[in-house]
Amino acid sequence: MPRILAIDYGLKRTGIAVTDEMQIIASGLTTVESPTLIAFLKTYFTQEKVEKVLIGEPKQMNGLPSESAVIIEKFILEFVKVFPEMTVVRVDERFTSKMAFQTMIDSGLKKKQRQNKALIDEIAATILLQDYLGRKF
């Protein structure tokens, strides 16, 4: 069975998470610099079968798109041009970064480790993906 990949896109960095081949467990894959994301995905998609890509949809508390929505929409347009056969699913990403930070605290990471924004992005993508998997079943 192909994997599902989740993207927590940011202007500077992008957190990426992926499922196992049975689509049961979400795991953090990596964080990449956003300008290199398409190149990273080209390589990854040649190495692994991916059935769909989840892309975080930033919203404000009232449900309206946040300021970063325009940046993500621009990325999605580029993604769809490069990977027209790939299914894209938008997923509400409210609170994922806060949940990621809390997860780091709960895991006992030291303050210096919790300041690693790349790790926060990767954990946020993992939370986004795990939440999707939870609603899927």
N, C-alpha and C positions, 0 to 999 in steps of 0.2 A: 504494500500500500504506500502511496507517495506521502511525503511529509507535508505539514502546514508550517509556513514561516510567518513570523510576526515582525513588524517593523515599527519601532518607536522613533519616528523621524524628527530630527532637530536640525536647526540651521548649521550647527557646527558638527555635531556627532549624531549617530544613529545607532540605537540599541537593536539587536537582532536576537530573536529566540526562534526555536524550531521544535517540532514534535519528534518523537521517536517514529519509527516506521509504522507502528500500530495506531498512531495518533491518539495516544493515551496520556503521555507525559510531556509537559513543556519544559524545555531546558534553555538556559541562556546560551547563545552561540558565541557572540562577540559584540564589540562596539567598533564601528568604523567611522572614519571621517566622512561626513555627508557628501562632499564632492567626489569621493571615490566609491560611493555606494553602488552605482550602476555597474561599474567594472567588477566589484566584489560579487555582486549577484550573478553576473554573466558566468563567472568562474564557478560559483557555488551551484548554479542550475545545471552546469555540465557534469558536475560530480554527483549530485543528488537529485532524485526525483521529487519535485515539489508540485502539489496539486493546486494549492491556492496560497495567496499572500494576504495577510491581514495588515491593514495600515491604520494606525491610530487616527481617530478623528477628534481633535481637540474641541471641547465645548466649554462654555461658561456655565456657571451654576444654573442659569435660567434656560439652558438648552441651546442657546444661540452659539454659532461658531466663534471661537476665540480668535485673537489677533494672528496667531500662527497658522490658522487654517489656510490662508492664502499661499503661504510657503509650501505647505503640504500638498495643496491642490496642484501647484506647479510641478512638484516632484511626481505626482501621480500621472500627470499628462506625459511627462518624459518616460516614466516606467511603462505605461501602456503602449507607447510608440516602440520601445525597445523589446518589450515582452507582450505582444498582442494576444498570444494564446493563453496567458496566465490569468486565472480568475483572481480578481481583487475584491476583498471584502473590507468595508470600513467598519471600525469598531470604536465605540466611545472610549476614550482614554482618560476621562476625568479621574483624578485621584491616583493614577498609576504611579506617578513619581513620588507622591507622598507615601503611598503604600510600600513602594520600593525602599524608601528611606527607613520606614518603620521596620521593614523586614530585616534590614541591615542591623538595626538596633537590637531587634529580637534575637538575631543570630549571634550577637555578642561581638560584632566587629568593633574595633577600636575607633575612636574619633577620627584619626588620620585616614583610616580605611573608608570611613563613611563619607569623607570629602571627595572620594574618587567619583567624579560625575559620570565617567564612562561606565562604571559598574552600576550606578543608579539607572542609567539608560538601558542597560542590558537586563537588569532585574525588572524594570518597568515593562519591557517587551515581553518578558516571561510571564508576568502577571496578566498582561493583556491576552496572551495566548492561552494561559491556563483558564482564565475566565471564559473565554470563547469555548474551550473544550468542555467546560462545566455546563454551559448552556446548550451545547450540541447534543448531549446525551440525556 
